[in-house]
Amino acid sequence: MNRYTRDMRGHGANPPSANWPGGAKIAVQIVVNYEEGGENCVLHGDAASEAFLSEIVGASAWPAQRHWNMETIYEYGARAGFWRLHRLLKDIPVTVYGVATSLARSPEQVAAMKDAGWEIASHGLKWIEYKDATPEDERADMEAAVKLHTEVVGVAPRGWYTGRCSENTVRLVAEHGGFDYVADSYADDLPYYARFGDRDQLVVPYTLDCNDMRFATPQGFNSGDQFEAYLRDSFDALYEEGADGAPKMLSIGLHCRLIGRPGRVQALKRFLAYAKSHDDVWFATREQIAQHWMAEHPVAPMTRPTSMNKDTFITTYGSIFEHSPWVAERAWGLELGPAHDSAEGLWNAMARVFRAAGETERLEVLDAHPDLAGKLAAAKRLTAESTTEQASAGLDSLTDEERQAFTDLNEEYVAKHGFPFIIAVRDNTKASILAAFHHRIRNDSKSEFAEACKQVERIAQLRLQEILP
């Protein structure tokens, strides 16, 4: 099976309604990343010093050496930055991404998090890179992180975010089975489910744009004003969408050693005042959002064409193009992915096959279609799809005069063009079908062949819309 695992469709053009509590137009979700004391450091058994997300933009790792400046920058986050953020945010629902070893080295901060009622999710065992880790090593670290987190915090984490993750991270979280959500995704403004084997794992996406990490990256935020403006614009855009009936989630990522600096925290303070000045704003933890989403949108059984074996796929979709299962067979062999598990997606794949076929094969598909209100209909020998379609326009209950008119037009059309008259009946009425008959019968055969092929594609599209999302 030639399958593309990335999901480029997501919720599609009409996402499910979030139905945030109280009819909120937006959910604001603030994350405080607590990584201090869990970063790369030879004291932690790491091979080199940390080089990521500090005031030293472009820093490099120092193999087998302590980097005193880097260490003290991280220490600032624990010693000063955390408490500044705690004073500002202690009355707001907040999710902490807590690195387990960081939490173990900061008992007073953990107590303050718990006193504030913050959710403490797991940010892994250590704040290190996992892109080259084996699945076995990453799984072992995940289990060790949960064990240490539970010992330090008193309860197991219900959310997970690695951050510097691998391609296996989300799957490993799903296989672990102990998390309500995973946040290692930046793919959406709403939660969604990702399927691994027989498990659907809820994903509550995070952010790298509404994130103070951009104070520590090239072409990022140079001042608090820039951060504040970006947060306000993001809030305004999502608030407007919520007012239009499509509420979303605004994630905001913070780091104690970055936004916790005096020259930046005022921007966060101003933004919070701005957000609070609006009605219908739900400040929530990620766990609250996950629980809400699972209640509002529980996992539902879903037909996934791209997971079917070849025989099942052909059996299920072989009649979408009338009596032409070869279209389904060839579509099965294309590079298909989650985006093709919808009506529009699968139709696109099957239409590609039909369009790529030679004229002879396409003509065979046209010839496979029955005459409208013809002898096959009278003999009740139409396919189930054609029977339903012709009935939708009343072609199964014609007067004798109407039936004769259709018979005459069918014969005249086939005599001139060499294939049956084809039209997407569900898009039409009996009157508009007759009008199209009279109009198209005068076309040249080349133009009419193209129009008939277009109508065949439309019929297939409508058939798939009957059976797929």
C-alpha positions as CSV (number, residue, x, y, z in Angstrom):
1,M,0.0,0.0,0.0
2,N,1.4,3.4,-1.0
3,R,0.2,5.5,1.9
4,Y,1.1,9.0,3.0
5,T,0.9,9.2,6.7
6,R,0.7,13.0,7.1
7,D,-2.8,14.5,7.5
8,M,-3.2,17.5,5.3
9,R,-7.0,17.7,5.7
10,G,-7.5,17.9,9.5
11,H,-11.0,19.1,10.4
12,G,-11.6,20.4,6.8
13,A,-13.5,23.4,5.7
14,N,-16.1,23.0,8.4
15,P,-14.5,22.1,11.7
16,P,-16.6,20.8,14.5
17,S,-17.9,23.4,16.9
18,A,-15.8,23.7,20.0
19,N,-18.8,24.6,22.2
20,W,-16.5,26.1,24.8
21,P,-18.1,26.4,28.2
22,G,-20.4,29.4,28.7
23,G,-20.5,30.0,24.9
24,A,-17.0,31.4,25.0
25,K,-15.7,32.8,21.7
26,I,-12.1,31.8,22.4
27,A,-10.2,29.5,24.8
28,V,-6.9,31.0,26.0
29,Q,-4.4,28.4,27.1
30,I,-1.2,29.5,28.8
31,V,1.8,27.2,29.1
32,V,4.7,27.8,31.5
33,N,7.6,25.6,30.4
34,Y,9.6,24.6,33.5
35,E,12.9,23.3,32.1
36,E,15.5,24.8,34.4
37,G,17.6,22.2,35.9
38,G,16.7,19.7,33.3
39,E,18.7,21.2,30.4
40,N,21.8,19.6,28.9
41,C,24.6,19.9,31.4
42,V,27.5,17.6,32.3
43,L,26.3,17.6,35.9
44,H,23.2,15.8,34.6
45,G,25.2,13.2,32.9
46,D,25.0,14.8,29.4
47,A,27.9,14.9,27.0
48,A,27.8,18.7,26.6
49,S,26.3,21.9,27.8
50,E,23.0,23.4,26.7
51,A,22.8,25.5,23.5
52,F,19.1,26.1,23.1
53,L,16.7,28.9,24.1
54,S,18.7,31.4,26.1
55,E,20.0,34.9,26.0
56,I,23.0,33.6,24.1
57,V,21.5,33.4,20.6
58,G,23.5,31.0,18.4
59,A,25.2,29.4,21.4
60,S,27.0,26.2,20.7
61,A,27.3,23.1,23.0
62,W,30.5,22.7,24.9
63,P,31.5,19.0,24.9
64,A,32.5,17.7,28.3
65,Q,32.5,21.2,29.8
66,R,30.2,23.2,32.0
67,H,29.0,26.4,30.4
68,W,28.8,28.7,33.4
69,N,26.9,31.5,31.6
70,M,24.4,29.2,30.1
71,E,23.8,27.5,33.5
72,T,23.2,30.8,35.3
73,I,20.8,32.0,32.6
74,Y,18.7,28.8,33.3
75,E,19.1,29.3,37.0
76,Y,17.6,32.8,36.6
77,G,14.4,31.2,35.3
78,A,14.1,29.0,38.5
79,R,15.3,31.6,41.0
80,A,13.6,34.8,39.7
81,G,11.6,34.3,36.6
82,F,9.4,31.6,37.9
83,W,8.3,33.6,40.9
84,R,7.6,36.7,38.8
85,L,5.3,34.6,36.5
86,H,3.7,32.9,39.5
87,R,2.7,36.2,41.0
88,L,1.2,37.3,37.7
89,L,-0.5,34.1,36.8
90,K,-1.4,32.4,40.1
91,D,-5.1,33.3,39.7
92,I,-5.3,32.1,36.1
93,P,-5.6,28.5,34.9
94,V,-2.2,27.5,33.6
95,T,-0.6,24.4,32.3
96,V,3.0,23.7,33.3
97,Y,5.2,21.7,31.0
98,G,7.4,20.3,33.7
99,V,10.6,18.4,32.9
100,A,10.7,15.7,35.5
101,T,14.3,16.2,36.6
102,S,13.7,20.0,36.7
103,L,10.7,19.5,39.0
104,A,12.7,17.2,41.2
105,R,15.3,19.9,41.7
106,S,12.7,22.6,42.4
107,P,10.4,21.4,45.3
108,E,9.3,24.9,46.3
109,Q,8.3,25.8,42.8
110,V,6.3,22.6,42.5
111,A,4.5,23.4,45.7
112,A,3.7,26.9,44.4
113,M,2.4,25.4,41.1
114,K,0.1,23.1,43.1
115,D,-1.1,25.9,45.4
116,A,-2.1,27.9,42.4
117,G,-4.1,24.9,41.1
118,W,-2.0,24.7,37.9
119,E,-2.0,21.6,35.8
120,I,1.5,20.0,35.7
121,A,1.9,18.1,32.5
122,S,5.0,16.1,31.6
123,H,7.7,17.7,29.5
124,G,9.8,14.6,29.5
125,L,12.6,13.3,31.7
126,K,15.2,15.8,30.6
127,W,15.2,18.9,28.3
128,I,17.1,17.1,25.5
129,E,16.8,16.3,21.8
130,Y,15.1,13.1,20.8
131,K,15.3,13.2,17.0
132,D,18.0,10.5,16.9
133,A,16.8,8.4,19.8
134,T,15.7,4.9,19.2
135,P,12.0,4.2,20.0
136,E,13.1,1.9,22.8
137,D,15.3,4.6,24.4
138,E,12.6,7.2,24.0
139,R,10.0,4.9,25.5
140,A,12.2,4.1,28.5
141,D,12.8,7.8,29.1
142,M,9.0,8.4,28.9
143,E,8.3,5.8,31.5
144,A,11.1,7.1,33.7
145,A,9.7,10.6,33.4
146,V,6.2,9.5,34.4
147,K,7.6,7.6,37.4
148,L,9.7,10.6,38.6
149,H,6.9,13.1,37.9
150,T,4.5,11.0,40.0
151,E,6.9,10.8,42.9
152,V,7.6,14.5,42.9
153,V,4.2,15.9,42.2
154,G,2.1,13.3,43.9
155,V,0.0,12.4,40.8
156,A,0.8,11.1,37.4
157,P,0.7,13.6,34.5
158,R,-2.3,13.5,32.2
159,G,-0.7,15.5,29.4
160,W,2.6,15.1,27.5
161,Y,4.8,17.4,25.6
162,T,8.4,16.4,24.6
163,G,9.1,19.5,22.5
164,R,12.4,18.4,21.0
165,C,10.6,15.3,19.8
166,S,11.2,12.5,17.3
167,E,8.9,11.2,14.6
168,N,7.9,8.4,17.1
169,T,6.9,10.6,20.0
170,V,3.1,10.9,19.4
171,R,2.9,7.2,18.6
172,L,4.7,6.3,21.8
173,V,2.4,8.5,23.8
174,A,-0.6,6.7,22.3
175,E,0.9,3.3,23.0
176,H,1.7,4.3,26.6
177,G,-2.1,4.8,27.1
178,G,-1.9,6.9,30.2
179,F,-2.3,10.4,28.7
180,D,-5.5,12.3,28.0
181,Y,-3.6,14.4,25.5
182,V,-0.3,14.9,23.7
183,A,0.8,18.4,22.7
184,D,3.6,17.6,20.3
185,S,1.9,19.2,17.3
186,Y,1.5,22.6,15.8
187,A,-1.0,21.5,13.2
188,D,-4.3,23.2,14.2
189,D,-6.2,25.7,16.3
190,L,-8.4,22.9,17.7
191,P,-7.8,19.5,19.3
192,Y,-8.0,16.5,17.1
193,Y,-7.5,12.7,17.2
194,A,-4.6,10.8,15.8
195,R,-5.0,7.1,15.2
196,F,-2.3,4.6,16.0
197,G,-3.2,1.0,15.6
198,D,-6.5,0.6,17.4
199,R,-6.1,3.7,19.6
200,D,-7.2,7.2,18.9
201,Q,-5.0,9.6,20.8
202,L,-6.3,13.2,21.5
203,V,-3.8,15.9,20.3
204,V,-4.1,19.3,21.8
205,P,-1.8,21.4,19.6
206,Y,0.8,23.7,20.9
207,T,2.4,26.8,19.5
208,L,5.8,28.1,18.4
209,D,4.6,31.5,17.1
210,C,2.7,32.8,20.2
211,N,5.8,31.7,22.1
212,D,8.4,33.7,24.0
213,M,11.0,31.4,22.6
214,R,11.2,33.8,19.7
215,F,13.0,36.2,22.0
216,A,15.9,33.7,21.8
217,T,15.9,33.0,18.0
218,P,17.1,35.0,15.0
219,Q,14.4,37.3,13.5
220,G,12.3,36.7,16.6
221,F,10.9,39.3,19.1
222,N,13.3,42.0,19.9
223,S,11.1,43.8,22.5
224,G,8.2,43.1,24.7
225,D,6.0,45.4,22.5
226,Q,6.5,43.0,19.5
227,F,5.4,40.0,21.6
228,E,2.4,41.9,23.0
229,A,1.3,43.0,19.5
230,Y,1.6,39.5,18.1
231,L,-0.4,38.1,21.0
232,R,-3.1,40.8,20.6
233,D,-3.4,40.2,16.9
234,S,-3.6,36.5,17.4
235,F,-6.3,37.0,20.0
236,D,-8.3,39.4,17.9
237,A,-8.3,37.1,14.8
238,L,-9.5,34.1,16.8
239,Y,-12.0,36.2,18.8
240,E,-13.5,37.4,15.5
241,E,-13.8,33.8,14.3
242,G,-15.4,32.8,17.5
243,A,-17.9,35.7,17.2
244,D,-18.7,34.3,13.7
245,G,-19.5,30.9,15.2
246,A,-16.2,29.1,14.9
247,P,-14.4,29.4,18.2
248,K,-10.8,28.3,18.4
249,M,-8.0,27.9,21.0
250,L,-5.2,30.4,21.5
251,S,-2.0,28.7,22.9
252,I,0.6,30.9,24.5
253,G,4.0,29.5,25.3
254,L,6.1,31.0,28.1
255,H,9.6,30.2,29.6
256,C,10.6,31.4,33.1
257,R,14.1,32.5,31.9
258,L,12.7,34.4,28.9
259,I,9.4,36.2,29.6
260,G,10.3,36.2,33.3
261,R,12.8,39.0,32.7
262,P,11.7,42.4,33.9
263,G,12.0,43.9,30.4
264,R,9.6,41.4,28.9
265,V,7.0,40.5,31.6
266,Q,5.2,43.9,31.3
267,A,4.2,42.9,27.8
268,L,2.6,39.8,29.1
269,K,0.9,41.7,31.9
270,R,-0.6,44.2,29.3
271,F,-1.8,41.4,27.1
272,L,-3.5,39.6,29.9
273,A,-5.4,42.8,30.9
274,Y,-6.4,43.2,27.2
275,A,-7.7,39.6,27.0
276,K,-9.6,39.9,30.3
277,S,-11.3,43.0,29.1
278,H,-13.3,41.0,26.6
279,D,-16.4,39.0,27.3
280,D,-16.8,35.3,26.6
281,V,-13.1,34.4,27.1
282,W,-12.4,31.0,28.6
283,F,-9.0,30.7,30.3
284,A,-8.3,27.0,30.7
285,T,-5.7,24.4,31.3
286,R,-4.9,22.0,28.6
287,E,-6.4,19.2,30.6
288,Q,-9.6,21.1,30.9
289,I,-9.6,21.6,27.1
290,A,-8.9,17.9,26.6
291,Q,-11.7,16.8,28.9
292,H,-14.1,19.2,27.3
293,W,-13.2,18.1,23.8
294,M,-13.5,14.4,24.7
295,A,-17.0,15.1,26.1
296,E,-18.2,17.2,23.2
297,H,-16.5,15.2,20.5
298,P,-15.9,11.6,21.6
299,V,-14.1,9.3,19.3
300,A,-16.7,8.0,16.8
301,P,-16.3,4.9,14.5
302,M,-15.1,6.1,11.1
303,T,-14.7,4.5,7.7
304,R,-11.1,4.9,6.6
305,P,-10.8,3.9,2.9
306,T,-7.1,4.2,3.0
307,S,-6.8,1.6,5.7
308,M,-8.7,-1.0,3.7
309,N,-7.0,-3.9,1.9
310,K,-7.3,-3.9,-1.9
311,D,-10.2,-6.4,-2.2
312,T,-12.3,-4.5,0.5
313,F,-11.6,-1.2,-1.2
314,I,-12.7,-2.4,-4.6
315,T,-15.8,-4.1,-3.2
316,T,-16.8,-0.9,-1.3
317,Y,-16.0,1.7,-4.0
318,G,-16.1,-0.4,-7.2
319,S,-19.5,0.9,-8.3
320,I,-18.8,4.6,-7.7
321,F,-17.9,4.8,-11.4
322,E,-20.7,2.8,-13.0
323,H,-19.8,-0.8,-13.6
324,S,-16.1,0.2,-13.7
325,P,-14.3,-1.3,-10.7
326,W,-10.9,-0.7,-12.4
327,V,-11.2,2.9,-11.3
328,A,-11.3,1.9,-7.7
329,E,-8.5,-0.6,-8.2
330,R,-6.1,1.9,-9.6
331,A,-7.1,4.6,-7.1
332,W,-6.2,2.1,-4.3
333,G,-2.6,2.0,-5.8
334,L,-2.1,5.8,-5.6
335,E,-0.3,7.6,-2.8
336,L,-3.3,7.9,-0.5
337,G,-3.4,9.4,3.0
338,P,-5.7,10.7,5.7
339,A,-6.8,13.5,3.4
340,H,-8.4,10.8,1.1
341,D,-10.6,9.4,3.9
342,S,-13.2,12.0,3.1
343,A,-15.7,12.1,0.2
344,E,-13.8,15.0,-1.5
345,G,-10.5,13.3,-0.9
346,L,-11.4,9.9,-2.3
347,W,-13.3,11.4,-5.2
348,N,-10.2,13.4,-6.1
349,A,-8.2,10.2,-6.2
350,M,-10.7,8.3,-8.3
351,A,-11.3,11.2,-10.7
352,R,-7.5,11.4,-11.2
353,V,-7.6,7.7,-12.3
354,F,-10.6,8.4,-14.6
355,R,-9.0,11.4,-16.2
356,A,-5.7,9.6,-16.7
357,A,-7.4,6.8,-18.6
358,G,-7.4,6.6,-22.4
359,E,-10.4,7.7,-24.4
360,T,-11.4,4.1,-25.0
361,E,-11.6,3.3,-21.3
362,R,-13.5,6.4,-20.5
363,L,-15.9,5.7,-23.3
364,E,-16.5,2.3,-21.8
365,V,-17.4,4.0,-18.5
366,L,-19.9,6.2,-20.4
367,D,-21.4,3.2,-22.1
368,A,-21.8,1.5,-18.7
369,H,-24.3,4.2,-17.7
370,P,-28.0,3.3,-18.4
371,D,-30.3,5.4,-20.4
372,L,-32.4,7.8,-18.3
373,A,-35.8,6.3,-17.7
374,G,-34.9,3.6,-20.3
375,K,-35.5,-0.1,-20.7
376,L,-33.2,-1.1,-17.8
377,A,-35.1,1.2,-15.5
378,A,-38.4,-0.3,-16.6
379,A,-37.1,-3.8,-16.1
380,K,-35.8,-2.8,-12.6
381,R,-32.2,-3.8,-13.6
382,L,-30.4,-0.6,-12.6
383,T,-27.7,-0.6,-10.0
384,A,-28.8,0.5,-6.6
385,E,-27.1,3.8,-7.0
386,S,-28.7,4.5,-10.4
387,T,-32.1,3.5,-9.1
388,T,-31.9,5.9,-6.2
389,E,-30.6,8.7,-8.4
390,Q,-33.3,8.4,-11.1
391,A,-35.9,8.2,-8.4
392,S,-34.6,11.5,-6.8
393,A,-35.7,13.4,-9.9
394,G,-39.0,11.5,-10.3
395,L,-37.8,9.5,-13.3
396,D,-39.3,6.4,-11.8
397,S,-42.8,7.8,-12.0
398,L,-43.1,9.2,-15.5
399,T,-46.4,9.6,-17.5
400,D,-46.6,7.6,-20.7
401,E,-46.0,10.9,-22.6
402,E,-42.9,11.7,-20.6
403,R,-41.5,8.2,-20.9
404,Q,-41.9,8.4,-24.7
405,A,-40.1,11.8,-24.8
406,F,-37.2,10.3,-22.9
407,T,-37.1,7.3,-25.1
408,D,-37.0,9.4,-28.3
409,L,-34.3,11.7,-26.9
410,N,-32.2,8.8,-25.7
411,E,-32.3,7.2,-29.1
412,E,-31.5,10.5,-30.9
413,Y,-28.6,11.3,-28.6
414,V,-27.0,7.9,-28.9
415,A,-27.4,7.9,-32.7
416,K,-25.6,11.2,-32.9
417,H,-22.9,10.9,-30.2
418,G,-22.4,7.1,-29.8
419,F,-22.8,7.0,-26.0
420,P,-25.7,7.5,-23.6
421,F,-26.8,10.9,-22.3
422,I,-25.3,11.3,-18.9
423,I,-26.2,14.0,-16.3
424,A,-25.9,14.2,-12.5
425,V,-29.5,13.6,-11.8
426,R,-29.2,14.7,-8.1
427,D,-28.3,18.2,-9.3
428,N,-31.4,18.5,-11.4
429,T,-35.1,18.2,-11.7
430,K,-37.1,16.4,-14.3
431,A,-37.6,19.7,-16.2
432,S,-34.0,20.7,-16.1
433,I,-32.9,17.3,-17.3
434,L,-35.2,17.5,-20.3
435,A,-33.9,21.1,-21.0
436,A,-30.3,19.8,-20.9
437,F,-31.2,16.9,-23.2
438,H,-32.6,19.3,-25.8
439,H,-29.6,21.6,-25.5
440,R,-26.8,19.1,-25.4
441,I,-28.1,16.9,-28.2
442,R,-27.1,19.8,-30.6
443,N,-23.4,19.8,-29.4
444,D,-20.6,18.3,-31.4
445,S,-19.6,14.9,-30.2
446,K,-16.1,16.0,-29.0
447,S,-17.6,18.6,-26.7
448,E,-20.3,16.3,-25.6
449,F,-17.8,13.6,-24.7
450,A,-16.0,16.1,-22.5
451,E,-19.3,17.1,-20.9
452,A,-20.3,13.5,-20.3
453,C,-17.0,12.7,-18.6
454,K,-17.5,15.8,-16.4
455,Q,-21.0,14.5,-15.5
456,V,-19.6,11.0,-14.7
457,E,-17.2,12.6,-12.3
458,R,-19.9,14.6,-10.6
459,I,-22.1,11.5,-10.2
460,A,-19.2,9.8,-8.5
461,Q,-18.7,12.7,-6.3
462,L,-22.3,12.7,-5.2
463,R,-22.2,9.0,-4.6
464,L,-19.2,9.3,-2.3
465,Q,-20.8,12.2,-0.4
466,E,-23.6,9.7,0.5
467,I,-21.3,7.3,2.3
468,L,-18.2,9.3,3.5
469,P,-17.7,12.5,5.6
